[in-house]
Each structure stands twice: as C-alpha cells, then as structure tokens.
C-alpha cells in the first residue's frame, strides 16, 4: 500500500460529509469575528490554519472565503496573501455623507410611498432590535438595525436607493461595531426610541418630519463614531481623522 504524505493524509481524513454545513459554519464564524473586530483589519487569513481549526478540507474553507470576499470583509493581495479587509478611515467622510443622504431619502420616501403591510415588517424588525439592545447582543443589534433600515428603504419604493443603502449598511457593519463600543454595548434607550419616532412619522405620511428624523438619526451616529475614533486615536496613536 502506498504511503501518503502527512498533508495528504490529514486532508483525506477530514470529514467531507460536513462540507455543506462546513461552508456555512466557517463563513458565519469568520464573518462574525470580523464584524466584531476580533479578527482585526489587516490580519492574515491562513487556509491551513482554518482547515485545522474547523477540521475541514480546504475546499469548504475556500468557498467560505469566496463568500467573505464578496462581502468585502477579506481581501486577496497581489502576492496572493489573504487578509481581513482594512477599514477605510481616510474615506470615512464620504461614506458618512452617502449614509446620511440614504437615511434621509429612504425615510422620506417611505412616508410617501409605504404600503400598510410594510409597516408590520418594519415594526417586527424594530422589536427584534429593541430585544437585542436589552440583551446587549451586538451582532443581533447590527443585523436587526440593518434589516430595519433596509425594510424602510423597500417601503420607499426606489430599488436604486434600496440597493445603495443596503450596500452602505453592509459595508458599515464594522463601523457600527465601533458605535456600539462607544456605549460599552449598552445603547441608551433614547436611540432605540429614535426608531419609534421614525416609524410614527412614516405611518403619518409626514415626509418632512421623516426627513428631519432620518437626518438627526444619522447625525448622532456619525458624531458618536467620530468622537470614539478620535478618542481611540489619542489613546493609541493608531487612528487619525
């Protein structure tokens, strides 16, 4: 019988029957660790280490990494090394401008164009967000906040705005993690109530108030993040805006 090399043997011994499950498990675990900044921007992603960690062959590992790359969470460099994507702090002002505009326009148009059944979904997502805040479950806060605002964008009735806002919210998940960190993951109730006020303005079809609330909601998030990053930069010397 031919002897296999150690690498071939370990690769063959890993349970291929878990492949479908394995891709999702690797993807979700790494995605969460990247969003929570447990895997810091710029840190190396090593396929062999991941293969050992999850007891899977490299095929599902690579499939999970492809999904993470599509999300913009990892980057393959010209030397073929793979790293956790950097956060573009230099371009943060442009990101905030676009984000604020989308908060305003989608909330305003939702007040003008929503259907009654869309309000039910927006309320459901707000309940999930409030529950996540109570549990101090940051990943659930980020996910439910994202879905809440996407639902409002859907109610706005413009698919281009919906697509852009969804992309901005997805790209900004790690930035939003900094926002919750600035409160030590204990979000003040007043910011949960801002969502309730937005819902009320949408239900009342008050476009002007919806626009103003969207702007105010975005502004407090932006200012809180800027203050947190500036303070962190003073403490570590690592970040400057």
SULKA-V908110 format. One record per backbone hydrogen bond with DSSP energy under -0.5 kcal/mol. NH is the residue of the N-H (numbers start at 1). CO is the residue of the C=O. Records with the same first field share a line. If there is no record, write none. Layout:
NH->CO / CO
This chain:
9->5
10->6
11->7
12->8
13->9
14->10
15->55
16->14
18->15
19->16
22->18
23->19
24->20
25->21
26->22
27->23
28->24
29->25
30->26
31->27
32->28
33->29
34->30
35->31
36->32
37->34
38->33
39->33
40->38
42->84
43->40
45->82
46->44
47->45
50->46
51->47
52->48
53->49
54->50
55->51
56->51
61->57
62->58
63->59
64->60
65->61
66->62
67->63
68->64
69->65
70->66
71->67
72->69
73->68
74->68
75->83
77->75 / 81
80->77
82->45
83->75
84->43
85->73
88->86
89->87
92->89
95->91
96->92
97->93
98->94
99->95
100->96
101->97
102->98
103->99
104->100
105->101
106->102
107->103
108->104
109->105
110->106
111->107
112->108
113->109
114->110
118->115
119->115 / 116
120->116
121->117
122->118
123->119
124->120
125->121
126->122
127->123
128->124
129->125
130->126
131->127
132->128
133->129
134->130
135->131
136->132 / 133
137->132
138->136
141->137
142->138
143->139
144->140
145->141
146->142
147->143
148->144
149->145
150->146
151->147
152->148
153->149
154->150
155->151
156->152
157->153 / 154
158->153
159->157
162->158
163->159
164->160
165->161
166->162
167->163
168->164
169->165
170->166
171->167
172->168
173->170
176->172
177->173
178->174
179->175
180->176
181->177
182->178
183->180
184->181
185->180
186->183
187->185
191->188
192->188 / 189
193->189
194->190
195->191 / 192
196->192
197->193
198->194
199->195
200->196
201->197
202->198
203->199
204->200
205->202
206->201
207->205
210->206
211->207
212->208
213->209
214->210
215->211
216->212
217->213
218->214
219->215
220->216
221->217
222->218
223->219
224->220
225->221
226->222
227->223
228->224
229->225
230->226
231->227
232->228
233->229
234->230
235->231
236->232
237->233
